[in-house]
Amino acid sequence: MKTKIIIDDKIPFIHGLLDNIADVEYAEYHEFTHNRLVNADAIIIRTRTKCTSQLLQGTSVKLIVTATIGMDHIDLTYCKNHGITVQNAPGCNASSVAQWFGAALKFWLNDNPIEPCKVGIIGLGNVGSCVKQVAEQMGFQTMVSDPPKAITTSLYDIAKQCRIITFHTPLTTDCDYPTLGMASHKFFDSVMPDAYIINAARGGIIVERELKEWLKRHPKGRCAIDCWENEPKIDRILLTMSLIGTPHIAGYSADGKWNGTKMAIQAINSFFGTNAPLPAPLPAVSNSTYDISADSISLKNNPEKFEWFRSHYPIRRE
């Protein structure tokens, strides 16, 4: 009997690649139900599929592959206790997020010509490292906080010293360095009144009600948000207040998606000992520009289409 794999149908470049080595089904994220997974050996998902114990219990799932960097949509403790292997795609869209960050920073610079100020980067993983490179190429000094990497600059030191603050951590709760609610009341009490707060990491890292209060208190303060609490039902007031608001697409370049799909196929091949082909290489590009304001205007005009924008995002090259 062939291995059964269920794949999120919005994952690009993957259709047909596994069909010769497995019994493949494609499904929308909300179609990943317990009944459908009962006889599945593996699933390939995005962040929209919440792999809870209720979803997984009593199924034959042995492998969960998420074509994303983050894994907070997966109950990792349950998987570990029940012998389910989980594989993500670390760094797959790091350059894409860095491109989004550079575009958000450039848009802010339209009203804030470059002057001596620092960019504070919270998290120096694959994404944070790319963001640091972009910021420095744009002429900014950088300051980094990443305690798990023994970079112990405090969040509050960055808040006090950096006019631009950008978050690039996973969303964690049950570890030595939890990030859920990291940017809360105490943090915003320390932030400069004309700062630019950027979140392209995970909704929930910034406490949005505190961000809104900070924006109300400081008319010169600005924010750019790609990752929101309670997606897709985002805070429309905060969206209106944001300089840039996008529908969780910072990592959605064609290149980032291609990398995620390649790593998903590699995870399947490694786990099952198969030799499924990787997606065909993307054509080379000599130059690429990204108009972040177009994405922001679209969402601000139609916030109810948050999920539609993500599912129908046009090709963006790095």
C-alpha positions in Angstrom: 0.0 0.0 0.0 1.3 3.4 -0.9 2.1 6.0 1.7 -0.7 8.5 2.0 0.1 12.2 2.1 -2.3 15.0 2.5 -1.0 18.4 1.2 -2.3 21.9 1.7 -3.4 22.9 -1.8 -2.1 26.4 -1.5 1.5 25.3 -1.2 3.0 26.3 -4.6 5.3 24.3 -6.9 4.4 21.0 -5.2 1.5 19.7 -7.3 2.5 16.4 -8.9 5.9 16.0 -7.4 4.9 13.3 -4.9 2.2 11.6 -6.9 4.5 8.8 -8.1 5.7 7.8 -4.7 2.6 8.2 -2.6 -1.2 8.3 -2.6 -1.6 12.1 -2.5 -4.6 14.2 -1.6 -4.7 18.0 -1.8 -6.9 19.9 0.7 -7.7 23.4 1.8 -6.4 24.2 5.3 -9.8 23.9 6.9 -10.2 20.5 5.4 -7.5 19.0 7.5 -10.0 17.3 9.9 -9.5 14.3 12.2 -11.6 12.0 10.0 -9.6 12.9 7.0 -6.2 12.3 8.7 -7.2 8.9 10.3 -5.3 6.9 7.6 -2.8 9.5 6.5 0.9 8.8 7.0 2.1 12.3 6.5 0.7 15.8 6.1 2.3 18.9 4.5 0.8 22.1 5.8 1.1 25.9 6.3 0.6 27.8 9.5 -3.2 27.9 9.0 -3.5 24.2 9.9 -3.5 23.9 13.7 -2.1 20.5 14.6 -3.6 20.0 18.0 -3.9 16.8 20.0 -7.6 16.7 19.1 -6.7 16.7 15.4 -4.0 14.1 15.6 -5.2 11.7 18.3 -6.1 8.3 16.8 -4.7 9.0 13.4 -1.8 7.2 11.7 0.1 10.4 11.0 3.8 9.8 11.5 5.3 12.9 9.9 4.2 16.5 9.9 6.0 18.8 7.5 5.3 22.5 7.6 6.5 24.5 4.7 7.2 27.4 7.1 9.8 28.6 9.5 7.4 28.8 12.5 6.0 25.8 14.3 3.7 27.4 16.9 0.7 26.0 15.1 1.8 22.5 16.0 1.5 20.8 19.4 5.1 19.8 19.6 4.8 18.2 23.1 2.0 15.9 21.9 4.0 15.0 18.8 7.1 14.1 20.8 5.1 12.0 23.2 3.4 10.1 20.4 6.3 9.5 18.1 5.3 12.0 15.4 8.2 13.6 13.6 7.9 17.3 12.9 9.9 19.0 10.2 9.8 22.7 9.4 11.7 24.8 6.7 14.1 26.9 8.7 15.3 30.0 6.8 13.2 29.2 3.7 11.8 32.8 3.5 14.5 34.7 5.3 15.5 36.8 2.3 11.8 37.4 1.5 11.1 38.8 4.9 14.3 40.9 4.7 13.0 42.3 1.4 9.7 43.2 3.0 11.5 44.8 5.9 13.7 46.9 3.5 10.6 48.0 1.7 8.8 48.9 5.0 11.9 50.9 6.1 12.2 52.7 2.7 8.5 53.7 2.9 9.0 55.1 6.4 12.1 57.0 5.1 9.8 59.0 2.7 8.8 61.1 5.7 11.9 60.4 7.9 15.1 61.2 6.0 18.1 59.1 7.2 19.7 60.5 10.3 21.9 58.9 12.9 19.7 56.3 14.5 19.9 52.6 15.3 17.8 49.6 14.2 17.1 47.3 17.0 16.7 43.6 15.9 14.9 41.2 18.3 16.1 37.7 17.3 19.2 36.9 15.2 18.1 33.7 13.5 18.0 33.2 9.8 15.6 36.0 9.3 17.1 38.4 11.8 20.5 37.9 10.3 19.2 38.8 6.8 17.4 41.8 8.2 20.6 43.0 9.9 22.4 42.8 6.6 19.7 44.9 4.9 19.6 47.5 7.6 23.4 47.9 7.5 23.4 48.1 3.7 20.9 50.9 4.0 23.4 52.8 6.3 21.9 52.1 9.7 23.7 50.9 12.8 22.2 47.8 14.4 21.7 46.6 17.9 20.7 43.0 18.6 19.0 41.1 21.3 18.9 37.3 21.3 19.4 35.7 24.7 19.3 32.1 23.4 22.3 33.0 21.3 24.0 34.6 24.3 23.4 38.1 22.9 22.1 39.5 26.2 21.2 43.1 25.3 17.9 43.6 26.9 14.7 44.4 25.1 14.4 47.6 27.2 17.9 48.8 26.2 16.9 48.4 22.6 13.6 50.2 23.3 15.5 53.2 24.8 18.3 53.4 22.2 16.8 52.3 18.9 14.3 54.4 16.9 13.5 51.5 14.6 12.7 48.2 16.3 11.9 45.0 14.4 10.9 41.6 15.7 12.1 38.3 14.2 11.6 35.6 16.8 9.4 32.5 16.9 6.3 32.6 19.1 7.2 30.6 22.2 5.6 30.1 25.6 7.0 27.1 27.4 10.7 27.7 27.2 13.5 29.7 29.0 12.8 32.7 26.7 9.1 33.0 26.1 8.1 35.6 23.4 4.3 35.6 23.7 3.5 39.2 24.8 7.1 40.2 24.6 6.3 43.7 23.6 3.9 44.7 26.4 3.2 47.7 28.6 6.6 47.8 30.2 8.3 47.7 26.8 6.2 50.5 25.3 6.9 52.6 28.4 10.6 52.6 27.3 10.1 53.1 23.5 11.1 56.4 21.9 8.0 58.6 21.1 8.9 58.8 17.4 9.9 55.1 17.0 9.0 52.8 14.2 7.8 49.4 15.4 7.9 46.5 12.9 6.5 43.0 13.3 7.0 40.5 10.6 7.5 37.5 13.0 4.4 36.3 14.7 1.2 37.8 15.9 1.2 37.7 19.7 4.8 38.8 20.1 3.5 42.4 20.3 0.5 43.0 22.6 -1.6 45.0 20.1 -3.7 46.8 22.6 -0.5 48.2 24.1 0.8 49.2 20.7 -2.5 51.0 20.0 -2.2 52.9 23.3 1.4 53.8 22.5 0.4 55.1 19.1 -2.4 57.2 20.6 0.0 58.7 23.1 2.7 59.4 20.5 1.4 60.9 17.3 4.9 60.7 15.7 5.1 57.0 16.4 4.7 54.6 13.5 4.3 50.8 13.0 4.4 48.3 10.2 2.6 45.0 10.9 2.5 41.9 8.8 1.8 39.4 11.6 -1.3 40.0 13.7 -3.1 38.6 16.7 -6.3 36.6 15.8 -5.6 36.3 12.1 -7.5 36.4 9.9 -9.9 38.5 12.1 -7.4 41.3 12.6 -7.7 44.5 14.6 -9.1 46.9 12.0 -8.4 49.9 14.2 -4.7 49.0 14.5 -4.7 48.4 10.7 -6.0 51.9 10.2 -3.3 53.3 12.6 -0.5 51.4 10.9 1.8 53.1 8.4 2.1 49.7 6.7 -0.3 46.8 7.2 0.0 43.6 5.2 -1.8 40.2 5.3 1.1 38.0 6.7 2.8 37.9 3.3 6.3 39.2 4.2 7.7 35.7 3.5 5.6 35.2 0.5 8.1 35.8 -2.3 8.1 33.2 -5.0 11.7 32.4 -4.0 10.7 31.9 -0.3 7.8 29.7 -1.3 10.0 27.6 -3.6 12.5 27.1 -0.8 9.8 26.0 1.6 8.4 23.5 -1.0 11.9 22.2 -1.8 12.6 21.6 1.9 9.2 19.9 2.4 10.0 17.4 -0.4 13.4 16.8 1.0 11.8 16.0 4.4 9.4 13.5 2.8 12.3 11.8 0.9 14.5 11.6 4.0 11.7 10.2 6.2 10.3 7.6 3.8 13.5 6.9 1.8 11.9 8.0 -1.4 13.3 10.0 -4.4 10.6 12.4 -5.3 11.8 15.2 -7.6 12.4 18.7 -6.3 10.5 21.7 -7.8 12.0 23.1 -11.0 14.3 26.0 -10.4 12.8 29.5 -10.8 14.1 31.6 -13.7 16.8 34.0 -12.8 15.9 37.7 -12.4 18.4 40.6 -12.9 16.4 43.1 -10.9 13.3 43.1 -8.8 11.4 45.8 -7.0 8.6 45.5 -4.4 5.9 48.1 -3.9 4.9 47.4 -0.3 2.4 50.3 -0.3 0.2 48.4 -2.8 -0.1 45.4 -0.5 -0.9 47.7 2.4 -3.5 49.8 0.6 -5.3 46.6 -0.6 -5.6 45.3 2.9 -6.7 48.6 4.4 -9.4 48.9 1.8 -10.6 45.3 2.2 -9.5 43.9 5.6 -12.2 41.2 5.3 -10.2 39.7 2.4 -7.2 39.0 4.6 -7.2 35.3 3.9 -8.0 35.8 0.2 -5.0 38.1 -0.2 -2.7 35.4 1.3 -4.2 32.6 -0.9 -4.0 34.7 -4.1 -0.8 36.5 -3.5 0.9 37.4 -6.9 4.3 36.4 -7.8 6.9 38.6 -6.1 10.6 37.9 -6.8 13.5 38.7 -4.6 
